[in-house]
Amino acid sequence: VSAGQQHGAPLAIGIDLGGSQVRAALIDRAGKVLKRSAVATEAAAGPDIVIEQLCAVAGEVGEGIDRSQLAGIGVAAPGPLDSETGVVLGIPTIAGFVDFPLAERLTSRLATPVTLENDGIAAALGEWRFGAGQGHKHLVYVTVSTGIGGGIISDGRVLRGRKGMAGHIGHMTIVRDGALCACGNRGCWEAYGSGTALAQRAQARSKTAPGTVLADGRIVDARGVFDAERLGDRLARELVAEEASILGVGIVSLLHLYSPEVVILGGGLAHAFDALYPGIASHVAEAAMPAFRDAAIVRAALTGNSGLIGAASMVFDAVPATTRA
Ligand SMILES: [Zn+2]
């Protein structure tokens, strides 16, 4: 935590740099969102423009707030990034963010100390402090949307690893020589279990499945698959069952690796948690070693705000009296 931070200040700003949206929120020490702002990410425009967007949303939620009230600003961004130095190492979905000193650039532009964290870890932190992970010492947060990411709380602390890069759980290899992943490797969990992968399977299979509502020529996305599943569409039901089983495969590995009390599912596909849960649970019941099977699998409580709230809450860490864990 940088010097100059306002110790004991009641408010913090969280910024979430996402591939589709740049968002900011003003939160208090109880994790309550008091104000928010969002804008579509200019993902192809380069870092200078995106920095302006980050400053604009932060400025909007911080407007009228006295500096003495603000503990600082926490930023969540896609990895890999080095949270010790505040340098983004490379964001595949946003142009120009390669070895980019994001924390330093924002600190100087906003004249406020900025702390940078991987978005998966920030979301794990948010759920641990204020959401579905409250009261636990060991949890794994899994976000499933266009990709798969996550973060781990183990023994009552955040697992960061070298350069703060631990927890890229989407890039666990689940199939040797398997499907090509956005990271360049083959067979990653993300290449099979992400919403993107689900949508691609739906598009490919809808061409040959008779009678499916997914086959009317439109672009099918993950949400469309779950909508069709609710209508009883046969192909959609198969795809959802398969997706649940793929998620189960990764979750079984996470149970064996980290022995969490709870696995928290967030991201876009968490909206379909009820449809996915039975398949995930049944795979865990079959494949996890018996002693691991009683870990809970739950939906994220802060929905789309886990990372934003977690990022903001990081800046409260410097104050022992209010550190919750
Ligand atoms: Zn990968």
Residues whose N, C-alpha, C, O or C-beta is under 5 A from the ligand:
A	BS01	ZN	G170 H171 C181 C183 N185 C188
